[in-house]
């Protein structure tokens, strides 16, 4: 008689979906905030004292940053950050090979060229060693460094490499709301940082984003760029530069403000529960939770990541392991599934179609970065809100993995 759920047995974690809070969470404050904006009849931020201004101040303060500029989504947050530090058409921007495509496509939207850097197969973050090799050979204008899964990069190793060469550091914090490195929250530790508030993120308004920086110069430039070259408070048809519209709506800002206190509490809960789940999974031979970088003092989460070693599960493929885990009631996934350079969007024809005439194809189709290949081959992810459940629910995740390990022969028969 089969024991594994994927073979017809009883799932060990069938209660998990009931025990994990639905995402996004709702407290009641969200409805009140949206009605206030609706009835206030000022839905755009083009005036002093807006909800957007209040959210910018609150989020920047929480993240130990001097300035915040709220935008329409996380992708344009990165575009705005790149423009602000001076990236232009034809410039090269270093990007980790494992991340969401926006970390790289934000550069191509400016006509800049992504240069893919390998990742550390244990942390998932950009490899300082390979980054140094790349910037020694390539004239790179900026680096987009992703805090993968909410795991802050090792600034001690990366900042000196860039400072020696005058390269700007842009933090991609889409995974890292609330993450801390040496007691300081991410976002403005580098030159400038971008966050996303898309629906799956740990603070969300469905869409939305923000740019953080400690630089007065960059803040002033970013505000001008994001508002079609206009200055808030000045007459509406005075434009000082040619630019686009990156603005966040008042509805998004009010919703985010309404969720801030709950979000801060959730960061603390997920940090504690993430450590708990990692400690339990680490005891299973063939399962290794994502390694934390040196200097991490708090982990905000987008993904909870662990690495799966098929050899320790008698050769069971990762895809079959995940299928079995889902059948037991655990909503596991593969993360982004492949290094970015394997995405069709970075094929020769697709890349050159969107780039300025005369651009040479960088040969993405010939790339093979061993850390990125190893990481994506072994990566298994759980979305962050599973860590809001009580610990007995997290024990069900562990029990499901243990059950598969103990009965792996059923899957290999």
N, C-alpha and C positions, 0 to 999 in steps of 0.2 A: 504493500500500500504506500502510495507516494506521501511524502512529508512536505515537500516544497510546494508552495501555492501555485507556482508556475506549472507544476505537474498535476495539479488538482487537489493538493493538500490544503489545510486551513491556514490562512495568512496569520502570521504572528503579530503583525502591527496593524491589524484592521481598524483599531481604535484611533490610530494616529491622526487621521483626517479630522476627527471630532475634537481631538485634544489640541491641535494646532490652530491658533486664531486665524480667521479669514483675513486675507490681505487685499486691499488696504484695510486697516482697522478703522472703526468709526466710534467716536465718543459722544457725538451730539453737538459738539462745538463747531464742527465743520458746517453743518446746515445753517446754524446761526450766522456764521461768518459770511457765507455766500449770500444769505438773504440781506445782510447789512449792505453788502456791495450792490446787490441788485436794486434795492430800494433807494440807495444813495445816488444812483443814476450817474455815477462817475466810474466808468469801467476801464478807462485808460489811465495810465500813470502820469499824464502830461500836466501835472500841477504839483506844487509843493505840499508836503504833508500826506502823501499817498501811502496806501498799504505797502506798495513796493518799497518805498523808502524805509518804512518801519521794519519790514522783513529783512532788507539788506543789512540794517544796523544790528538786528537781533542775531542773524545767522553769522555775520562777521564777528561779532563779539564772542559768540559761543566757540567759534573756531580760531580765536586768538588772532584775528586779522584786523587790520586797520580800516580796510575798505571792502565793500561788497557792491557788485553791480548785477542786478537780477536780469535774466534773459529768458527767451522763449523756450529753450530746451538745452539739454546738455551738449548736444553736438555744436550748436552755435556758440555755446560757452567756450569750447575749445577754439573755434574759429576766431572769436573775439580775442581770446588770449594770444593766439598766434599773431594776429594783426597788431595787437597792442605792443608786443615785444619787437615788432619790426620785420616779421617774416613776410617776404614778397615773392612774386612769381619767379620761379627758377631756383629759389633757395632750397636747401636740403634740411629735412627735419627727421631726427632719429626717433624711432617708435619701436616699442617692444613688439616682438613677432606674435605674441599671444595677448590678445585684447579684443574688445569690441571694435568693429571696423571704423567707427567714428574717430577713434584715436588717430587714425591715419588719413581717413577721408576728409577730415577737417583741413589737413594740409593741402590735399589735392584741390579742394574748393578754392584755395587761394592761388592755385597754379604752382604750389611748392611740391617737392618730390620726397615722399617718405623713404627713409633708409631703415630697413628692418634690422633690429638688434636682437641677439639671442636672449633667452630668459634663463634664470637659474631653475633647474628642474625640480628643486626642492621647495622654493618659495613662490615660483610663478612670476616673480618680478624681473625687471630688466637686469641683465648681468653686468655689473660694473667692469668686469674683466673684458668682456666683449665690447662694451661701450667704449672703453679706452682704445681698443684696437680700431674701432670704426672711426672715432673722431681723430685718431692719429693719421688716418688715410683719407678721410673725406672732410671737406669744408662744410661743417654742419652749423646752421644758424641757431637751432633750438632743439631741445630734447623734450618729448612728451613722455613723462615717466608715470606709469600706471601703478596705483597701489592695489595690486591684484587681490580681489576678494575682500578688500579692506585691510590688507597687510601692508603697512607703510614701507616704502623703499628705504634702503640704507643710505640716508643722506650723508653720513660720515664718509662713505666711499665715493659717492657720486658727485657731490658738490665740488670737491677739490679738482676732479677731472675736468669739470666744466668751467670752473673759475679761472683755471690756468689758460684757457683758450677763449674766454669771453663768450661762451655759449650760454644761452638763456635756458632756464629750467622751468618747464610748465608741468605742474602736477595735474594729472588726470585723476580726480577724486570721485568719479562716478560710483565706485565701489566703497568709498571710505568715509562716509558721513560719520563723524564722531571719533575716527581713529586718531590715536595719539602716538607721537614719536618723541621720546625723552620728555614726556610731560606736556608737549605742545601739540595741539590738534593740527592736522594737515590742512593744506589749502594755500597758505601764504608762507610756508617755510622756504619754498623756492621763490622764483621771481613772481609767479602768478599761478593761480590754480583754477580749475573748472569743475563744477559739480552738476549732476543731473538729478531732476526730480520726476523722472518718468515713473509710471505706475508701479513697476516692480522694485523701485529703489526704497531705501530704508526711511527716507522722508520724501513724500510724494504729493504732487498736485495733479497727477495724470501725466502732465508734461511740465516743463520748466527747467531752469538752470540758474547758476550764479557763478560769477567770477570773483575771486578773492585775491587781494594783494596788500602788501604793506607799503608799496611805493605810491607816493602822492602823484608822481608824474604818470605812472601807468594808470592809476585810478582816473585821473582827469582825462587821459586819452581814451580809455575804455568807455567812459560815460559819453564822450562826444561821438565815438564810433557807433555805439549801440543805439543812439537816438537820432539816426539819419543826419548826423552832423549838427544837431541842435543842442542848445543848452537849456536844461529844465529851468523854467522861470523867466526865460527870455521870450520875446515875441515868436509865435509859432512858425513864421516863415523866414527866420534868420538861420541860415545854414553856413557853418564855418568850414566844413570839409565835405567831400563826396563820400557817402557811406550808405549802408542799408539799415533796416529796422530790426533790431534784436530784442525789443522790449518784451518784458513779462506783462501779463494782464493783471488788473486789480483782483480778479477772481482767484487767480493762481496764488497771488501773494497773500490774500486773506486766508485762503485754505491752508497754506504753509504756516502762517502765523498761528492759526488755530491748533495746529498739530505739533508745534515746537516743544511744549512741555512734555507731552506724551512721548515724542521722539527721544528726548534726552533720557527719560526713564528707560526706554527700550534699548538704547545703546548700552546702558549699564547691565540690564538683564541679559542681553545677547553676549556681551563680553564674558560674563560669568558662566553662562551656559555653554558657550563655545569652548571654553577651557575644560569644562566638565566632559562634554561629548568627546573632545579630542583625547582626553586622558583615558576614557573608556575604549575608544576605537584603537588606540595605540597598542593595546594589549592583544589585539588580534593579529596573528602572523599574516603578513601580506597586505595590511592596511596601515598607511602612514599619513596622519594629518599634515596639512600644509605647514611647512616650517616657518616660524616667525622670524623676521629680520631682527638683527641686533638693534636694540634701542626702542623696540615697540613697548609702550606702556599701557596702551588700551587698543582693543581691536573693535572698530566698527565693522559691520558685516554687510556684504551683498551676497557673496557665496560663502558657505562653509565648504571647504575643499579638503578632500583626502585623495591620496594616490593609491591606486589598486595595482597590486603585483600579481599578474595572472599565473606566474610560475608557482606562487605559494598557494594558489587555488587549483592546483593540478592541471594548469593550462587552460582553464575556463576563460573564454574571451571576455573583455570588458563589456561589450554590448550584451552578451548573454547574462553576465553578472548583474548589470543594471536592469535588464528585463526581469530577472528573478527578484531583485530588490523591490521593484515596483509592484510585482505581484504580491509580495508580502505586505505591501501597504506603505512603502517608503518612497516618496516622490523624488527619486534620484535622477540626475541628468549628467550630461557630458561636458558642461561648460560650453565654450565656443567650438569645440570639436576638432579644430585644425589650426595650424599657424595661419596668420593672415595672408602670407604670400601664396598660400594654396587656394585662396578664394578666387573664384572666376573673375571677380571685379578687377583683380590685379594681373589678369592675362594681358598679353601684348596689345591686342586689338581694343579691349575694353579700357585699358589704361590710357592709351594714346588718344582715344576718342574724346576724352574729357580734358586733356592737357593742352597747353598752348602749342601752336605749330612750331615745329623744330625741336620739340622735346625728344630726347633719346630714351628708349625703353631701358629701365635699369636692370632687366634680366631677372625679375622676380621668379619667373618660371623655372629658373635654374638653381634657386636657393635651396639649401638644406642646412638648417641650424639645429644642431643635435639636442640642445637643451629644450628648445621649443617642441621638437618632435617627441622627445621623451615625456615632457610634461603633458602634452595633449593626449599622448597614447595612454597615460595612466590616470588622468584626472577624472574624478567623480565629484559632482557638486550637489549641494542642497541649498535652496534659496533661504535667505536669512531669517524669514519669519518663523521657520521651524524652531529656531532658538528662543522664541517667546513662549514656547510650551513649558509645562512643568517638567521636572527632571525624570519623572516616571515615564513621560512620553518619549524623552530622548533615549531612555533605556530600551524602548521598543526598537529604535533604529539599530542599536547595538545588537539586540537579540536577533533581528532580521539578518544582519551580516553574519553573526555566529551560526545561525541556522543554515545559511547557504554554505558556509565553510564546512560544517559538519556533514552536510548531505550533498556535497558537490558531485559525488558519483552518480546521483540521479540525473544530473544535467549532462554528464559525459557519456552515459550509457547509450 
